[in-house]
Amino acid sequence: MSGTRRKTTRRRGGTAVLLLTAVLLLLGLAVAQGASAASPSASPGGQTFRVGWMQEPDNINPWLGALVESFEIAHLNYDYLVGYDPKDFSPRPEIATSWEVSSDGKVWTFRIREGVTWSDGEPLTAADVAFTYNFNVQNQIGLYSVYWAGIEKAVAVDPTTVKIYCSTPKANMLSNIIPIIPEHVWSRIPAKKATTTFQNPPPVVGSGPFQVVEWQRGKFLRLKANKSYWGGAPKIDELIFQLYTNPDTLSGDLKAGTLDAAVWLPPASAAQLRSVPELTTLKGTSWRFNELGFNCYDSRDSLGNPVLVDEKFRHALNWAVDRQTLTSIAFYGEGSEGQTLLPPYSRYTWQPSADQAYAFDPAKATSELDAAGYKDVDGDGLRETKEGKKIDLRLYATSQSLESQAAAKLIAGWFKDVGIKTTLQVMDSGALLAAQYNFKGDVYAPDFDMFVWYWTQDPDPALMLSVPTKSQIGLWSDTLWWTPGYDALDVQQAAEVDEAKRVQIAQQMQQIIWEASPYIIFTYPYEIEAYRSDRWKGVVMSPQGIEGFDGAAFFNYPNVDTYRLITAKTTETGASGANTTVLWIVGAVVAVVAIVVIVLLARRRRSRSVEV
């Protein structure tokens, strides 16, 4: 009889068991959906905030990382001497609580915050600040040269006082993003290694609001909250930056709830994301321009096409580029047309008048190229050099930026229309950097003709204005253009502490670059970010008060306040907003399971009664 019952139970319960199995599978999937947001897995028992991005740091050694993602991570892990107010980027205390400058502008005295410790428990003192600045000066750290330029030495007067001695007044002293490093860690690393090959492996010792504890290249970077942070412990426990190679997947995961925020979102996604009620999509000022850059290196060691050294050739090509179309097509209208080095919302900007500005005029480009001696001699539609050689220019765009690729394709077509042949190649950003900083042995030999890329700059203009100078060739300079007159103006602006006078110098420098055209700047893009506002609160946008912009909140290296202050919204029962959706799914599935089980038990009882 018992065997009969087992057989009968299987026969009568076959469909029910399948249904129950399916429901349990659904339950598993619901739980798995919650777990997928934690891949890489989140630390148990705390709040994890997950950010998606399309490009990761090139290095987490602050002296080697050149990409803006590296600067973002550096400020999360390390403090600056003086920070930025998120409202307007004005100076605010960070490791230094106060400061004063001598009457001649050459000696700065900073009071160092007391009671600060490194993430390994060691105290942070003025000696660490002095070590950091002397390390940069003595080792001539190229990435930070504009920040330590003019500094002779730093001296720790006592544990809470450091004096920085300058050869001239230093206009950007309070806009200085050199990360303060621990002397007891970096003094043990040979300087040559520290500035060339040292990878700064996690866990990274710093004093910032977070600590880098894991980096799986090509996948994710994990930071844990510094619970002893002098500014107050972050409200989240863990921060994960997850790398994506497909922008559609990035946007899809954000909408699905796998991500909590996404940065540098492609403009193509912006309109759709704005319609998702669970998301808040921000249009931030990116302090960035996108440009066509030329290899202007006037040297026999250059591997670039020599026609690009000719200013008349470059100037003519400005009229062959349709900035309006690039902004509306390649950037889906998520930006404004660009012309000069500093964006229009910078107080230092210079913009040409409407009748001065470069416009799309292929006929003018054609006439200027003819006048400069670059003609189509054989009538095949392609121009030759003055020596009679066909002009064929390599044009590079990065695989990480769909906007750059779209812009490059449009530019290649317009150049063809005016008789300039281009060969377009899409490559990884690392490969483009390698081409720009190519060496043949010990000889600098840049190996490119043109590229479409972007510059992200500081609110202070010192870095961006210094890029096209002779001293930056082999360092920040990517076009290798320079003139003695421009370099002299850069020296002046760097030492001019009267802001009104500095603005005038900066504007003069921008006009020189605009006319010389080492870059064809075509778009000031918006910084598109989005986050799950149904789950999180405490977002700090920066800068604030610029008409037409929200401010950036999640990718803005002067501002780390969002990551310090963001916290999960909670339900009345105390469940975090990040888990609410999963809990509702689980609750619903559990209810379905309960109903199914009750039905099955009832059917089973009826079956037995019939059989008995």
Buried (B, 14 or more C-beta within 10 A) or exposed (E): EEEEBEEBBEEBBEEBEEBBEEBEEBBEEBBEBBEEBBBBEBBEEEBBBBBBBBBBBBBBBBBBBBBBBBBBBBBBBBBBBBBBBBBEBEBBBBBBBEBEBEEEBBBBBBBBBEEBBBBEEBBBBBBBBBBBBBBBBEBEBBBBBBBBBBBBEBBBEEBBBBBBBBEBBBBBBBBBBBBBBBBBBBEEEEBEEBBEEBEBEBBBBBBBBBBBBBBEEEEBBBBBBBEEBBBEEBBBBBBBBBBBEEBEEBBBBBBEBBBBBBBBBBBBBBEEBBEBEBBBBBBBBBBBBBBBBBBBBEEEEBBBBBBBBBBBBBBBBBBBBBBEBBBBBBBBEBBBBBBBBBBBBBEBBBBBEEEEBBBBBBEBBBBBBBEBBBBBEEEEEBBBBEEEEEBEBBBBBBBBBBBBBBBBBBBBEBBBEBBBBBEBBBBEBEBBBBBBBBEEEEEBBBBBBBBBBBBBBBBBBBBBBBBBBBBBBEBBBBBBBBBEEBBEBBBBBBBBBEEEEBBBBBBBBBBBBBEBBBBBBBBBBBBBBBBBBBBBEBBBBBBBEEEEBBBBBBBBBBBBBBBBBBBBBEEEEEBBBBBBBBBEBBEEBEEBBEEBEEEBEEEBEEBEEEEE
